[in-house]
Amino acid sequence: MNILLKSVTIIDSKSDFHNQTVDILIEKGIISNISKRISNPNDYKEIRLENLHASQGWFDSSVSFGEPGYEERETIANGLKTAAASGFTAVALNPNSNPVLDSYADISFVLSKAQNQAVSIYPIGALTNGSKGNELAELYDMTNAGAVAFYDYQQPIENPNLMKIALQYASNFDGLVCSFPQEPKITGSGVVNENYMSTSLGLKGNPNLSEELQISRDLFLLEYTEGKLHIPTISTAKSVELIREAKKKKLNVSCSVAIHNLFFTDEVLDSFDTRYKVNPPLRTQDDIDALIAGIKDGTIDMVTSDHNPIDIEHKKIEFDYAAYGTIGLESAFGALNTIFSTKKAIDLLTKGRERFGKESKSIAIGNKADLSLFNPNGTYVFDKNNIKSTSKNAIFLNNTLKGNVYGIVANNKLVLN
């Protein structure tokens, strides 16, 4: 692939061309020249787009597709096309398929389905067999197959000894263990944040305590084992405090927050719209303020769309029985660019790759072209026309977002909307 990007503003603090508007010549997938003006004697394809900006390729640390087993929700092929159209050049794929991704063969299958795609897929293997929480899966075998971490997606590990053993065992090969922050016996049958809203709506509450108790336990286990832990999608102010203190102790811990938990409070639940049924639940403005402060001071390492396609039969039903989850790849940039400055939004979208064992390349001559292309200006109302996913369970539907994604350049391919 040979292309010439014209009049591109580079947003990459690690690049010598940060904040400069330049031309970028890409030959055979490698950045061969960056300059104020580059001629095109070889008649390469030229890309000229309004207010074109480029950054390092965006990465999402928590994405679900469905295949194998739930292809009616999303296939790997269409999921990766959706990621590309949303500006992502790499996604970490959760193991919540059917069967659950818990073996060498399962990880190999996912990687084979993602071959020759513009977007790279980093498979996450299940931490326990079948994600049932009873015994460890074959973690080392999955690592050899290409798994980047281990996680029973949104399934808490109830047995503290099992979590202890997982952290100890995975540390032998620098494996990253993920633990969903929820204490199931405290959560019970709660479906929304435990607050005056849950009481007024007559919905069972999931208290902050459930998340914070599990995080406290896992941090004690991490300190004891000296392992490597990632806590996905935290949602409470106290959780931020707990992880902040753990980092001061130099524990090897990272965490993420779902973008929708930075945008919506539980006040939106008065509509009983199941698009707002997510796990962890939407919390309060005080929690959002603490999460944003945690992002700004570095306590929270990355954001995720927590993209989880759910078919209409499991989503558009009575609130208590609806499945948890929202799609979020398509709205990720627009939402973050609404909450934060563009510079901060891009910083958040490009962080996290190294934590999952993958290298991140700056925009520089000689480096592989791994770029997200976008226009940070302008607002729009996110509607069904913006949805590329097979499932349509979008929490950001009908919300005003800022900025537009043009596409990506990655793996020697160009994808433009």
ABEGO torsion letter per residue (X at the ends): XBBBBBGBBBBBAABAABGBBBBBBBBGGBBABBBABBBBAAGBBBBBBBGBBBBBBBBBABBBAGOBGAAAABBAAAAAAAAAAAGBABBBBBABBOBBBABAAAAAAAAAAABGBABBBBBBBBABBGGAGABBBBAAAAAAAGBABBBBBGBBBABAAAAAAAAAAAAAAGBBBBBBBBBAAAAEABABBBBAAAAAAGBBBBBAAAAAAAAAAAAAAAAAAGBBBBBBGBABAAAAAAAAAAAAAGBBBBBBBBAAAAABBAAAAAAGBAAABBOBBBBBAAAAAAAAAAAAAGABABBBAGBBBBBAAAABBBAAABBBEBBAAAAAAAAAAAABBAAAAAAAAABGAAAAGBBBBBBBBGBBBBBBBBBABEBBBBBAAABABABABBAABGBBBBEBBAEBBBGGBBBBX
